[in-house]
Amino acid sequence: MTVQAPADAVAGRVPPDVLIEPTDDETCVVHAYGSSPEVLALHLAWLDVDFSVTGPPELVACLGRLAARFEAATGT
């Protein structure tokens, strides 16, 4: 996934075995993992930065479900 934060800032928020590849001074690619798409989605939320995900499809679907649930919860 692409994370809109510098690699060194992300490194302090993920386990040491997560691979982080700097793209530029403000963006990096994070090769994260989780025991399920839901766990990985929560880990992404905990980063507290913008990100984009193109796969795997299970994670994309999970993020869509969570986005809809959070949107409904806030009444927007």
C-alpha positions in Angstrom: 0.0 0.0 0.0 1.1 3.6 -0.6 1.2 5.7 2.6 1.2 9.5 2.5 3.9 9.9 5.1 7.7 9.8 5.2 9.2 6.3 5.6 11.0 7.2 8.9 7.7 8.4 10.4 5.9 5.2 9.4 8.8 3.0 10.7 8.1 4.1 14.2 4.5 2.9 14.0 4.8 -0.6 12.5 6.6 -3.8 13.7 10.3 -3.9 12.8 9.8 -6.7 10.3 7.4 -4.7 8.1 9.2 -3.6 4.9 9.0 0.1 4.1 10.2 1.5 0.8 10.6 5.3 0.5 9.1 6.6 -2.6 10.0 10.3 -2.0 10.3 12.6 1.0 6.6 12.4 1.8 5.5 9.0 0.6 6.4 5.4 1.0 5.2 1.9 0.1 4.5 -0.3 3.1 4.5 -4.1 2.8 2.3 -4.9 5.7 0.6 -8.1 6.8 -2.2 -9.2 9.2 -3.9 -12.4 10.3 -7.0 -11.2 8.4 -8.1 -8.3 6.2 -9.9 -6.8 9.2 -6.8 -6.8 11.4 -4.7 -5.3 8.5 -7.4 -2.6 8.0 -7.2 -1.7 11.7 -3.4 -1.5 11.6 -3.7 0.9 8.6 -6.1 3.0 10.5 -3.7 3.2 13.5 -1.1 4.7 11.3 -3.3 7.8 11.3 -2.1 8.9 7.8 -3.7 8.8 4.4 -3.0 5.7 2.3 -4.2 3.9 -0.8 -4.6 0.2 -1.3 -5.1 -1.6 -4.6 -5.0 -5.2 -3.3 -5.5 -7.8 -2.2 -9.2 -7.8 -3.1 -10.2 -9.0 0.3 -8.5 -6.0 2.0 -10.1 -3.6 -0.6 -13.5 -5.0 0.2 -13.0 -4.9 3.9 -11.9 -1.3 3.8 -15.1 -0.5 1.7 -17.3 -2.2 4.3 -15.6 -0.3 7.2 -15.8 3.0 5.4 -19.5 2.6 4.9 -20.0 1.6 8.5 -18.0 4.6 9.8 -19.8 6.9 7.4 -23.2 5.6 8.7 -22.0 6.0 12.3 -21.3 9.7 11.8 -24.5 10.4 9.9 -22.7 11.7 6.9 
